Amino acid sequence: MPKFEATCGVDPKLLERLICPVSRGALVFDRDRCELISKSARLAFPIRDGLPIMLESEARDLDAEPL
């Protein structure tokens, strides 16, 4: 699988450097959903067209989902 598809079009080195804009904590890359997950802020930031959208207003609230 090409790296482009494996990282949703984002440079893997960029993914390593990004932090959560809310908690300033680490992010976990969810390849299946093309999102960056902040476990401490309980938010999932989308990746659209190869660009991480690091706005709290665009993030998915992980606590709002049923278990």
Secondary structure, DSSP 8 states (H G I E B T S, - for coil): --HHHHTTTS-HHHHHH---TTT----EEETTTTEEEETTTTEEEEEETTEE---GGGSEEGGGS--
